[in-house]
Amino acid sequence: MTNPTEFYTNRKSNYTQVRRQLSKKLVFSSFFRLLVFLAICFAVYFFFGNATILIPLGIVLIAVFIFLISRHTDLKKERAKTEALIDLNEQELKILETGDFSMLPEGKEFDVEGHAFSRDIDLFGRKSFFQYLNRTALQEGKARLARILLANRIDRIRRKQEAVKELSSKADWRQQYTATAKLVKTETDSKTILHWIRNYKSFVPKYIKWFPAVFSVLSVVVFLAYYFEQIGFSQVLLWFLIGVIITGYFLKKINNLSSNVSKVQDTFQQYHQLLAFIENEEFESELMVKLKDSIKSESKKASVILHEFSKAIDALDQRNNFLFGIIANGFFLWDLRQCYRLEKWIEHHHTAVEHWFEAVERTDAYNSLGNFAFNHTHYHFPEILPEKQGIKATNLGHPLLDPNKRVNNDFEIDGEQFFIITGANMAGKSTFLRTVALQIVMSNIGLPVCAESCSYSPIKLITSMRTSDSLGDDESYFFSELKRLKFIVDKIEKENYFIILDEILKGTNSTDKAIGSRKFVQRLVGSRSTGIIATHDLSLCEISEELEQVKNFYFDAEILNDELHFDYQLKTGICRNMNASFLLRKMKIVEE
């Protein structure tokens, strides 16, 4: 089993060495370019009157100069990718060694009000699980990862686990994919691009397919006629003006298409490379094999087809070179030729683009899951049990807590059981609830969980742990809580859910709360639901005497030498030690 810290340290060292070598090559490349440029200048100076030497020598030197420019550009791209790989490994080392992941996106924009569990378990935001998990390089990949976490789906979990395990084992491939994705910052999101492609209306007439080619051949004939003095310069100029007029007739629509494709160019350049990564990798897990199959094309690879569109955009962009644009359109109808290429591509491939984009973005999201499994080799993939057999975990802990300080707990709950957890303030009730909730979310998306062992029956999660009033909606705290409980009741009538509640009916008096809480728990148990409720109301624990599905557990606190001590261990029974009065006195909020 690969040690993540050793892996990242070795990769950082290797890529640092590669960067050093590339930097040296770039220095030499710049030096040789300068030499060739000076050679061109000297050739023009010394052989200006001798065309038989200047022309072939000039062609050779210019060709070498163009090659060196292209080579220099490739070296710069290679170094930029190497630097991205160094950054990736440095980032992973920092997270593993210090526990600091504040440099990663928080994902606040994905928080959904009224979601089944998102806000209650700190799924998004500062120091959230999303922030800890996310390693996506694409904005669309980040959004897809958020949707995976929010989906609350319990299908195909074994297949998800297989895919996560496989991606975990492909650490180098994942890093190459992510580094490539990070190199380009796209201007237009994929959703906008897909909408534009699906709704694009062609403007180039069908005969343009052959017309620019015929016009170009005729232009060559005109050149030859002028060269052999069969026609004068005025006739050449007239032919040139005809080409300009034809192009000018379509100029407004050409400009509009050019503007639109320029905005999507970066995305197509980036995505065709990422598609090639997927196409050239061998997968065994069913999910990844299907993902790879979804981008297969009958004639060519999807990456090649996408690259063709990118090259056509590049060709059309040459019009922005004023001198080239004037000459190429006057004699070869360049813009119309390229617009026809682009429109033909859109016509043939507009339906497939969505599948290609989805595969790229889904892979970007899945890589985060694979990276999580790779970084947590001591975590365990849950064993999947038949329906309604509950959850059993040994040494279950919260993945965001410091492993050196975290206290893990064994946890076992059968299907249709309900646990009531009592405990002193700060004894660990809420943390434990979020630990169980996150274990369910992680299990459902195919991740390994923070436990020595785990088995569970896949089940959806629903929670009520944080409720707030709304001045804007003119809602009281109590009414907001009632709406949340009604939301839960409606959900469990249709499907099985694991329910987690933290101190319900906080917005009413003690007597009313005790009666209401008791009836609500009876309702949940009657629905054959499974779940946990944390409470300070000890009278609620009495319900276990009449309902065998209800079990009591607690977290304890001790006062030793006038100091409060917690062991954060889940115990069977009811908590008898409360600490509010002690804390009020200890903090000198009230008198002794």
C-alpha positions in Angstrom: 0.0 0.0 0.0 1.5 3.4 -1.1 2.3 5.8 1.7 0.7 9.2 0.5 3.3 11.4 2.2 6.2 9.5 0.6 4.4 9.5 -2.8 3.9 13.3 -2.7 7.4 14.0 -1.4 8.9 11.9 -4.2 6.8 13.4 -6.9 7.6 16.9 -5.7 11.3 16.1 -5.8 11.1 14.6 -9.3 9.0 17.4 -10.8 11.3 20.0 -9.3 14.2 18.3 -11.1 12.2 18.3 -14.3 11.4 22.0 -13.9 15.1 22.8 -13.5 15.9 20.9 -16.7 13.1 22.6 -18.6 14.3 26.1 -17.4 17.8 25.3 -18.8 16.3 24.2 -22.1 14.3 27.4 -22.3 17.4 29.5 -21.8 19.2 27.6 -24.7 16.0 27.9 -26.8 16.0 31.7 -26.4 19.7 31.8 -27.2 19.3 29.8 -30.4 16.3 31.8 -31.5 18.4 35.0 -31.1 21.2 33.4 -33.2 18.9 32.4 -36.0 17.2 35.8 -36.0 20.6 37.5 -36.3 21.5 35.0 -39.1 18.4 36.1 -41.0 19.4 39.8 -40.6 23.0 39.1 -41.7 21.7 37.0 -44.7 19.5 39.9 -45.8 22.3 42.4 -45.4 25.0 40.4 -47.2 23.0 38.7 -49.9 20.4 41.3 -50.6 21.3 41.6 -54.3 21.8 37.9 -54.8 18.4 36.2 -55.0 19.7 32.8 -55.8 21.4 32.6 -52.4 19.1 34.8 -50.3 15.8 33.1 -51.2 16.7 29.5 -50.4 18.9 30.5 -47.4 16.1 32.8 -46.1 13.5 30.0 -46.5 15.7 27.6 -44.5 16.5 30.2 -41.7 12.8 31.3 -41.4 11.7 27.7 -41.2 14.2 27.0 -38.5 13.1 30.2 -36.6 9.5 29.2 -36.8 10.4 25.7 -35.5 12.3 27.2 -32.6 9.4 29.5 -31.7 7.0 26.5 -31.7 9.5 24.4 -29.7 9.9 27.3 -27.2 6.1 27.5 -26.8 5.9 23.8 -26.2 8.7 24.0 -23.5 6.9 26.8 -21.8 3.7 24.8 -21.7 5.6 21.8 -20.4 7.2 23.8 -17.6 3.8 25.4 -16.7 2.3 21.9 -16.4 5.3 20.8 -14.3 4.9 23.7 -12.0 1.2 22.8 -11.6 2.2 19.3 -10.7 4.7 20.6 -8.1 1.9 22.8 -6.6 -0.4 19.8 -6.4 2.1 17.7 -4.5 3.0 20.6 -2.2 -0.6 21.2 -1.5 -1.3 17.6 -0.6 1.8 17.5 1.7 0.7 20.6 3.5 -2.8 19.2 4.1 -1.5 15.8 5.3 1.2 17.3 7.5 -0.5 20.3 9.0 -4.2 19.5 8.6 -4.6 23.0 7.0 -6.9 22.9 3.9 -8.0 26.5 4.0 -6.4 27.1 0.6 -9.2 25.0 -1.1 -12.5 26.4 -2.3 -15.2 26.5 0.4 -18.1 25.8 -2.0 -20.5 28.2 -0.2 -22.3 28.7 -3.5 -23.5 25.1 -3.5 -25.3 25.3 -0.1 -29.0 24.6 -0.6 -31.5 26.1 1.8 -34.0 23.4 2.9 -31.8 20.5 1.8 -32.2 17.2 3.6 -28.9 17.5 5.5 -26.4 19.9 3.9 -26.4 22.8 6.4 -26.7 20.6 9.5 -23.6 18.6 8.8 -21.4 21.5 7.5 -21.2 20.1 4.0 -20.2 23.4 2.5 -18.4 26.5 3.7 -15.3 27.2 5.8 -13.7 24.0 7.2 -16.5 21.9 5.6 -16.3 18.4 4.2 -16.6 19.7 0.7 -13.6 22.0 1.2 -11.6 19.0 2.6 -12.6 16.7 -0.2 -12.6 18.9 -3.3 -9.6 18.7 -5.7 -11.4 19.6 -8.9 -9.7 21.8 -11.4 -12.8 22.8 -13.4 -15.6 24.9 -12.2 -18.0 22.5 -13.8 -16.2 19.6 -12.1 -16.6 21.4 -8.7 -20.3 21.8 -9.3 -20.7 18.2 -10.2 -18.9 17.1 -7.1 -21.3 19.2 -5.1 -24.2 17.6 -6.8 -22.8 14.1 -6.0 -22.7 15.1 -2.3 -26.2 16.6 -2.3 -27.8 13.8 -4.3 -28.7 11.6 -1.4 -28.7 8.5 -3.7 -28.3 5.0 -2.5 -28.0 3.1 -5.8 -24.9 1.5 -7.4 -22.8 1.9 -4.2 -20.6 -1.1 -4.9 -19.9 0.2 -8.4 -19.1 3.6 -6.9 -16.7 2.0 -4.5 -14.9 0.1 -7.3 -14.5 3.3 -9.3 -13.1 5.2 -6.2 -10.7 2.3 -5.5 -9.5 2.3 -9.1 -9.0 6.0 -9.3 -7.2 5.9 -5.9 -4.7 3.5 -7.5 -4.1 5.9 -10.4 -2.5 8.7 -8.5 -0.1 9.7 -11.3 -2.8 9.7 -13.9 -5.1 11.8 -11.7 -2.4 14.4 -11.1 -1.6 14.6 -14.9 -5.3 15.1 -15.6 -5.7 17.8 -12.9 -2.5 19.6 -13.8 -3.6 19.8 -17.5 -7.1 21.1 -16.4 -5.5 23.8 -14.3 -3.4 25.2 -17.1 -6.3 27.0 -18.9 -8.8 29.4 -17.2 -11.9 29.2 -19.4 -13.9 32.3 -20.2 -17.2 30.7 -20.9 -18.8 27.9 -18.8 -19.8 24.6 -20.5 -23.5 25.1 -19.9 -23.5 28.3 -21.9 -21.4 26.7 -24.7 -23.8 23.7 -24.9 -26.8 26.1 -25.1 -25.1 28.0 -27.9 -24.2 24.9 -29.9 -27.6 23.4 -29.6 -29.4 26.5 -30.7 -26.9 27.7 -33.4 -28.4 28.7 -36.8 -26.2 28.3 -39.8 -25.8 31.3 -42.2 -23.2 30.0 -44.8 -25.0 28.7 -47.9 -24.5 25.1 -48.9 -22.7 26.0 -52.1 -19.9 27.6 -50.1 -18.7 24.1 -49.5 -17.0 24.2 -53.0 -17.1 27.9 -53.8 -14.0 29.1 -51.8 -12.0 26.2 -53.3 -12.9 27.2 -56.8 -12.3 30.9 -56.1 -8.9 30.0 -54.7 -7.9 28.0 -57.8 -9.1 30.9 -60.0 -7.0 33.3 -57.9 -3.9 31.1 -58.6 -4.8 31.3 -62.3 -5.0 35.1 -62.0 -1.5 35.2 -60.3 0.0 33.1 -63.1 -1.6 35.2 -65.8 -0.2 38.3 -64.2 3.2 36.7 -63.8 3.3 35.8 -67.5 2.1 39.3 -68.3 -1.2 38.1 -69.8 -3.2 40.5 -67.6 -2.3 43.8 -65.8 -2.3 44.7 -62.1 -5.7 46.4 -62.5 -7.3 43.1 -63.3 -5.6 41.5 -60.3 -6.9 44.3 -58.1 -10.4 43.9 -59.6 -10.3 40.2 -58.8 -9.1 41.0 -55.2 -12.0 43.4 -54.8 -14.5 40.8 -55.9 -13.3 38.5 -53.1 -13.5 41.3 -50.6 -17.1 42.2 -51.7 -18.2 38.5 -51.4 -16.7 38.3 -47.9 -18.2 41.7 -46.9 -21.7 40.5 -47.8 -21.4 38.0 -44.9 -19.2 40.2 -42.7 -21.7 40.9 -39.9 -22.5 37.2 -39.4 -18.9 36.2 -39.7 -17.9 38.7 -37.0 -20.7 37.4 -34.8 -19.6 33.8 -35.2 -15.9 34.7 -34.7 -16.7 36.5 -31.5 -18.7 33.5 -30.1 -16.2 30.9 -31.0 -13.3 32.9 -29.6 -15.0 32.8 -26.2 -15.2 29.0 -26.3 -11.7 28.4 -27.7 -10.0 27.9 -24.4 -12.6 25.4 -23.3 -12.2 23.3 -26.4 -8.4 23.4 -26.2 -8.6 22.2 -22.7 -11.3 19.6 -23.0 -9.8 17.9 -26.0 -6.7 17.2 -24.0 -8.7 15.9 -21.0 -10.7 13.7 -23.3 -7.5 12.2 -24.6 -6.4 11.4 -21.1 -9.7 9.4 -20.6 -9.4 7.7 -24.0 -5.8 6.6 -23.5 -6.3 5.2 -20.0 -7.4 1.6 -19.3 -10.2 1.2 -16.7 -11.7 -1.9 -15.1 -14.4 -0.5 -12.8 -17.8 -0.6 -14.4 -18.5 3.1 -13.8 -15.3 4.3 -15.4 -15.6 1.8 -18.3 -19.1 3.2 -19.0 -17.8 6.7 -18.8 -15.1 6.0 -21.3 -17.6 4.2 -23.6 -19.8 7.3 -23.5 -17.2 9.3 -25.4 -16.5 6.7 -28.1 -17.2 7.8 -31.7 -17.5 5.6 -34.7 -15.0 7.3 -37.0 -12.5 9.2 -34.9 -11.7 9.7 -31.2 -13.7 12.3 -29.5 -10.6 14.2 -28.5 -9.6 14.4 -32.2 -13.0 15.6 -33.2 -13.0 18.3 -30.5 -9.4 19.3 -31.5 -10.6 19.7 -35.1 -13.1 22.3 -33.9 -10.4 24.0 -31.9 -8.1 24.2 -35.0 -10.9 25.6 -37.1 -11.4 28.3 -34.5 -7.6 29.0 -34.7 -7.8 29.3 -38.4 -10.7 31.7 -38.3 -8.8 33.8 -35.7 -6.1 34.4 -38.3 -8.4 37.1 -39.7 -7.4 39.2 -36.7 -4.0 39.6 -38.4 -4.9 42.5 -40.5 -2.6 41.9 -43.4 -3.3 38.2 -43.6 -7.1 38.8 -43.2 -7.2 41.2 -46.1 -5.1 39.1 -48.5 -6.6 35.7 -47.5 -10.2 37.0 -47.9 -9.6 38.9 -51.1 -8.0 35.9 -52.9 -9.2 32.8 -51.0 -12.4 33.7 -49.2 -10.7 32.6 -46.0 -13.4 33.6 -43.5 -16.2 31.9 -45.4 -14.1 28.7 -45.8 -13.5 28.6 -42.0 -17.1 29.5 -41.1 -18.3 26.6 -43.3 -15.9 24.2 -41.4 -17.2 25.4 -38.1 -20.9 25.2 -39.0 -20.4 21.7 -40.6 -18.7 20.6 -37.3 -21.6 22.0 -35.2 -24.2 20.3 -37.5 -22.5 16.9 -37.2 -21.4 16.9 -33.5 -23.7 19.2 -31.6 -25.5 16.3 -29.9 -22.3 14.5 -28.9 -20.6 17.5 -27.3 -22.8 17.3 -24.2 -21.7 13.7 -23.5 -18.0 14.6 -24.0 -18.2 17.6 -21.7 -20.1 15.5 -19.1 -17.4 12.8 -19.2 -14.6 15.4 -18.6 -16.4 17.1 -15.8 -17.5 13.8 -14.1 -13.9 12.5 -14.2 -12.8 15.8 -12.6 -15.2 15.2 -9.8 -14.5 11.5 -9.4 -10.8 12.3 -9.1 -11.5 14.1 -5.9 -13.1 10.9 -4.5 -10.1 8.9 -5.7 -7.7 11.4 -4.1 -9.6 11.2 -0.8 -9.3 7.4 -0.7 -5.6 7.6 -1.7 -4.9 10.0 1.2 -6.7 7.9 3.7 -5.4 4.4 3.3 -6.3 3.6 6.9 -10.0 4.3 6.2 -12.3 1.4 5.3 -14.9 0.9 2.5 -18.2 -0.1 4.2 -19.6 -3.6 3.6 -23.0 -3.3 2.0 -25.8 -5.1 3.9 -29.3 -6.0 2.8 -32.1 -3.5 3.4 -33.0 -2.4 6.9 -30.1 -4.1 8.7 -28.8 -0.8 10.1 -25.3 0.4 10.7 -22.3 -1.2 12.5 -19.0 0.7 12.8 -15.9 0.1 14.9 -13.9 3.1 16.0 -16.0 5.5 14.0 -14.7 9.1 13.9 -15.2 12.4 12.2 -12.6 12.8 9.3 -12.2 16.6 9.9 -11.1 16.2 13.5 -7.4 16.1 14.4 -6.5 12.3 14.4 -4.2 12.9 17.4 -7.1 14.4 19.5 -10.1 12.7 18.0 -12.0 10.2 20.2 -13.6 7.4 18.1 -16.7 5.4 19.1 -18.2 2.0 18.3 -21.7 2.4 16.9 -24.3 -0.2 16.1 -27.9 0.4 15.3 -30.3 -2.1 13.8 -32.9 -1.2 11.2 -36.0 0.5 12.6 -34.3 1.2 15.9 -34.2 4.7 17.4 -31.5 6.0 19.8 -32.1 8.8 22.3 -28.8 10.4 23.3 -28.5 12.5 26.4 -25.4 14.2 27.8 -23.9 17.2 29.4 -23.1 20.4 27.4 -20.0 20.0 25.2 -19.8 16.3 26.0 -19.8 15.4 22.3 -23.5 14.8 21.4 -23.6 17.1 18.3 -20.2 16.0 17.1 -21.3 12.4 17.3 -24.5 13.1 15.4 -22.5 14.8 12.6 -20.0 11.9 12.6 -22.8 9.4 11.9 -24.5 11.6 9.4 -21.2 12.2 7.5 -20.5 8.5 7.6 -23.8 7.8 5.8 -23.1 10.5 3.2 -19.6 9.2 2.5 -20.8 5.6 2.3 -23.5 6.5 -0.1 -21.1 8.2 -2.6 -18.7 5.3 -2.5 -16.0 6.7 -0.2 -14.1 4.9 2.6 -15.2 6.0 6.0 -13.2 7.0 9.1 -13.6 3.7 10.9 -11.7 0.5 11.7 -14.5 -1.4 10.1 -18.0 -0.6 8.9 -21.1 -2.3 7.4 -24.4 -0.7 6.6 -27.6 -1.0 4.7 -27.7 1.9 2.2 -30.2 4.5 3.4 -30.9 8.1 2.6 -30.2 10.8 5.3 -32.4 13.5 6.7 -31.6 15.8 9.6 -32.9 18.6 11.8 -30.0 20.0 13.8 -29.9 23.7 13.1 -33.0 25.9 12.7 -33.2 29.6 12.6 -36.0 32.2 12.4 -36.5 34.3 9.3 -37.3 38.0 9.6 -37.6 38.3 5.8 -40.2 35.5 5.7 -41.8 36.7 8.9 -41.3 33.2 10.5 -40.6 32.6 14.1 -37.9 30.1 15.3 -40.6 27.7 16.4 -42.6 27.8 13.2 -39.3 27.2 11.2 -38.7 24.1 13.3 -42.2 22.8 12.8 -41.8 23.2 9.0 -38.6 21.2 9.2 -40.3 18.4 11.2 -43.2 18.4 8.7 -40.7 18.1 5.9 -39.2 15.1 7.6 -42.5 13.4 8.2 -43.5 13.9 4.6 -40.3 12.4 3.3 -40.4 9.3 5.5 -43.9 8.4 4.3 -42.5 7.8 0.8 -39.0 6.4 1.4 -36.7 5.0 4.1 -34.5 7.6 5.8 -31.9 7.6 8.6 -33.2 10.5 10.7 -30.9 12.6 12.9 -32.4 15.2 15.2 -30.7 17.5 17.7 -32.9 18.9 20.5 -36.2 19.3 18.7 -38.9 21.8 19.8 -36.4 24.1 21.3 -38.8 27.0 20.7 -41.4 26.1 23.3 -41.7 25.6 27.1 -40.4 22.5 28.9 -43.7 20.8 29.5 -45.0 21.4 26.0 -41.7 20.4 24.6 -41.7 17.1 26.5 -45.2 16.2 25.4 -44.5 17.2 21.7 -41.1 15.5 21.6 -42.6 12.3 23.0 -45.4 12.2 20.4 -43.0 13.0 17.6 -40.7 10.1 18.5 -43.7 7.8 18.7 -44.6 8.9 15.2 -41.1 8.2 13.9 -40.9 4.8 15.5 -44.4 4.0 14.2 -43.2 4.8 10.7 -40.5 2.0 11.1 -37.8 4.6 10.7 -34.2 4.4 11.9 -32.4 7.3 13.6 -30.9 9.2 16.5 -32.2 12.1 18.6 -30.1 14.1 21.0 -31.8 15.8 23.9 -31.4 17.4 27.3 -34.9 16.3 28.2 -34.4 13.2 30.4 -38.2 12.5 30.4 -38.0 11.6 26.7 -35.8 8.7 27.7 -38.8 7.1 29.4 -40.3 6.2 26.1 -37.8 3.3 25.8 -39.9 1.6 28.5 -42.9 1.3 26.3 -41.2 1.0 22.8 -38.6 -1.7 22.5 -37.2 -0.1 19.3 -36.0 2.9 21.4 -32.6 2.6 23.2 -30.9 5.2 25.5 -27.3 6.3 25.2 -25.3 9.2 26.7 -22.1 11.2 26.8 -20.8 11.9 30.2 -18.8 14.6 32.0 -17.0 14.6 35.3 -16.0 17.4 37.7 -12.5 16.6 39.1 -10.6 19.1 41.2 -13.0 21.8 40.2 -12.3 21.1 36.5 -14.7 19.7 33.9 -13.5 16.5 32.1 -15.0 14.8 29.1 -14.1 11.3 27.7 -16.4 11.7 24.6 -17.3 8.0 24.8 -20.8 6.8 23.9 -22.3 4.8 26.8 -25.5 2.8 27.3 -28.0 4.5 29.5 -29.1 7.9 30.6 -26.9 10.9 31.5 -27.3 12.0 35.1 -24.5 14.6 35.2 -25.4 18.0 33.8 -22.9 20.9 33.8 -24.6 24.1 32.9 -24.7 25.5 36.5 -21.0 24.5 37.0 -20.0 26.3 33.8 -21.9 29.4 34.7 -20.1 29.6 38.0 -16.7 28.6 36.5 -16.9 31.4 34.0 -18.1 33.8 36.7 -21.4 34.5 34.8 -23.3 33.8 38.1 -22.3 34.0 41.7 -21.4 30.8 43.8 
